[in-house]
Amino acid sequence: MNKKWVPYILILLMVIAIIVIKQCKSNQEPAPKPKVTNNDKQEDPASNKTDRDKGFDRRTSYLEYSNHAKCRMLCRKISQVEVEEIMRDGKINYNKSDLQNARCPRYAVEGVTNDDQRVRIVYAQCNESTTVVTVIDLETDFKCSCPGDDDKYKNRN
């Protein structure tokens, strides 16, 4: 065999060795573990990582009530069940909402209760909770005497 072919044969053998080594390494990688899902397990609402800064979060598990809202609900005969139904199914009135509020965005959500009251409920959505700020009947002017009432700021349409 001619000595001039030896370097070419060595290079060819090295290329073949590199290809074989790469294929062996790719075959030795462990197979990905199958993803296990358990659809029967219910997630804890507190662990659910929904970004509450992107739109109105309609989950009632975060709902709290201000003293003013409790007084208005009692005066206007609106139950917590109805407040939760409006929160889930009501329509946001963006003209009456304050999404740029410095503390928490405020959403004015409107709907009809079980006893056909047309209402607007204002929810302040903070990071940890959503607070019912006030409950307004859009058709009947109830005479309520609740904390924080002031003639200058009547809750009207």
Beta strands, then each sheet from edge to edge (+ up, - down):
strand 1: 63-65
strand 2: 91-92
strand 3: 106-112
strand 4: 118-125
strand 5: 130-137
sheet 1: 1+ 5+ 4- 3+ 2-
end
